[in-house]
Amino acid sequence: MSSQEFRDLVRIFTSTTDPDLQMQAIITMLDPLDLDIEYKKLSREGGLDRVQSIFSSFAEVEDDEMLSEYESKRLDQVGSLTNTYFSQKAYSSFASMIYQLLVESVLEQYDFGTVDASQVRSEDLYSTLPEEIQLQTFLLESMANPKIFNWDRNDSIVLQSLILLTVCFSDVYSFLTEDDELAEPFED
């Protein structure tokens, strides 16, 4: 797809009030990565409650998992804030929190020195990220920026956006933790 076609799809995704147009833009952007399949699957599995349950379950991390106290508190906070944001329909705040969590995960995986997650510049982030996760990161970043993404649209568009957020976050997080999982020793 040309850069102009991509810009048009992003514009539709971030601002249209037509749910069908937004859905088509999402599918078209995700198709080259085969994430359109995951998007459609999650769309069929449920609505807002399903998305909320995925992120609120972060607070239910098992004690036997090898997490630091900081990581455990961070996940607990994500679960708690998810419920708060969904009850208030504060989806822009939710998207910002998820993007921040993603950037923190990237900082743990790649060397950015002593830079805090809130200080990472987009240029530095994208020059470091593998191509396989750049689109998903871009879409998450767009949804987290109220100057770019309009969350004040109809319920269908909000739900489609939240499903996309979930698919993108899951894919990037899986990519970032894939090496960690392969490095862990197998136990009998």
C-alpha positions in Angstrom: 0.0 0.0 0.0 1.2 3.5 -0.7 2.0 6.0 2.0 -1.0 8.1 0.9 -3.3 5.1 1.2 -1.9 4.4 4.6 -2.4 8.1 5.7 -6.0 7.9 4.4 -6.7 4.7 6.4 -5.2 6.3 9.6 -7.3 9.4 9.1 -10.5 7.2 8.7 -9.5 5.1 11.7 -8.8 8.1 14.0 -11.7 10.3 13.0 -14.6 8.8 11.0 -18.1 8.6 12.5 -19.0 5.7 10.2 -18.4 2.3 11.9 -18.3 0.4 8.6 -15.6 2.7 7.2 -13.6 2.4 10.4 -13.9 -1.4 10.4 -12.7 -1.6 6.8 -9.7 0.7 7.6 -8.8 -1.5 10.6 -9.0 -4.7 8.6 -7.0 -3.2 5.7 -4.2 -2.0 8.0 -4.1 -5.3 9.9 -4.3 -7.6 6.9 -0.6 -7.6 5.9 0.3 -8.8 9.4 -2.5 -11.4 9.5 -3.7 -9.6 12.6 -7.1 -9.1 10.9 -7.8 -12.7 11.8 -7.1 -12.0 15.5 -9.2 -8.9 15.3 -12.2 -10.7 13.8 -11.9 -13.5 16.3 -11.9 -11.1 19.3 -14.8 -9.2 17.7 -16.8 -12.5 17.7 -15.8 -13.4 21.3 -17.5 -10.5 22.9 -17.8 -6.9 23.3 -16.7 -4.3 25.8 -17.0 -6.8 28.7 -14.5 -9.1 27.0 -11.9 -6.3 26.4 -12.3 -5.1 30.0 -11.9 -8.6 31.4 -8.7 -9.2 29.5 -7.0 -6.1 31.0 -8.6 -6.3 34.4 -7.2 -9.8 34.7 -3.7 -8.3 34.9 -4.5 -7.9 38.6 -4.9 -11.6 39.0 -1.3 -12.6 38.4 -0.4 -15.9 40.1 2.1 -15.6 43.0 4.2 -18.3 41.6 5.1 -16.3 38.5 8.6 -14.8 38.5 7.6 -11.1 38.9 9.4 -8.5 40.8 7.3 -6.6 43.4 7.3 -3.6 41.1 6.0 -5.6 38.2 3.3 -7.2 40.4 2.2 -3.8 41.6 2.2 -2.4 38.1 0.0 -5.2 36.8 -2.3 -4.9 39.8 -2.6 -1.2 39.1 -3.4 -1.8 35.4 -6.2 -4.2 36.4 -7.7 -1.8 38.9 -7.4 1.3 36.6 -9.0 -0.7 33.7 -12.1 -1.2 35.8 -12.1 2.5 36.8 -11.6 3.8 33.3 -14.3 1.5 31.8 -16.8 2.5 34.5 -16.2 6.1 33.7 -16.0 5.5 29.9 -12.5 7.2 30.1 -11.2 5.3 27.1 -8.6 7.9 26.2 -7.1 7.5 29.6 -7.2 3.8 29.3 -5.4 3.9 25.9 -2.8 6.2 27.4 -2.2 3.7 30.3 -1.9 0.8 27.9 0.5 2.7 25.6 2.6 3.7 28.7 2.7 0.0 29.7 3.8 -0.9 26.2 6.6 1.7 26.3 7.8 0.4 29.7 7.9 -3.1 28.3 9.9 -1.9 25.3 12.4 -0.2 27.6 12.8 -3.4 29.5 13.6 -5.3 26.3 15.8 -2.7 24.4 18.5 -0.5 25.7 17.4 3.1 25.9 19.9 4.0 28.7 18.3 5.6 31.8 15.5 7.2 29.9 12.1 7.2 31.6 9.1 5.8 29.6 7.5 9.3 29.5 10.7 10.7 28.0 11.0 8.3 25.1 10.7 10.1 21.8 8.7 8.5 19.0 11.6 8.7 16.6 13.9 6.8 19.0 11.2 4.3 19.7 10.5 3.5 16.0 14.2 3.4 15.1 14.7 0.7 17.8 11.6 -1.4 17.3 11.6 -4.3 14.8 9.5 -3.8 11.8 7.1 -6.6 12.9 5.7 -4.5 15.7 5.9 -0.9 14.4 2.4 -0.7 13.0 0.8 -2.0 16.2 2.9 0.4 18.3 1.9 3.3 16.0 -1.8 2.4 16.3 -1.5 2.2 20.1 0.4 5.5 20.2 -2.3 7.1 18.0 -5.1 5.9 20.3 -3.3 7.2 23.3 -3.0 10.7 21.9 -6.3 12.7 22.2 -5.0 15.3 19.6 -4.9 12.5 17.0 -7.6 10.0 18.1 -11.2 10.9 18.7 -12.7 8.6 21.4 -15.9 10.7 21.5 -17.6 8.8 18.7 -20.4 6.2 18.7 -20.3 3.0 20.8 -19.6 0.8 17.8 -16.5 2.8 16.9 -15.3 2.8 20.5 -15.7 -1.0 20.7 -13.9 -1.5 17.4 -11.1 0.7 18.7 -10.8 -1.1 22.0 -10.7 -4.5 20.2 -7.9 -3.1 18.0 -6.1 -1.8 21.0 -6.3 -5.3 22.6 -5.0 -7.1 19.5 -2.2 -4.7 19.0 -1.1 -4.7 22.6 -1.3 -8.5 22.8 0.8 -8.9 19.6 3.5 -6.5 20.7 3.7 -7.9 24.2 3.9 -11.5 22.8 6.7 -10.4 20.4 8.6 -8.7 23.3 8.3 -11.7 25.6 8.9 -14.4 23.0 12.7 -14.4 23.6 12.2 -14.5 27.4 10.0 -17.6 27.1 12.4 -19.4 24.8 15.3 -18.6 27.2 13.5 -20.1 30.2 14.6 -23.6 31.1 12.1 -26.5 30.8 11.1 -28.2 34.0 10.0 -31.8 34.3 
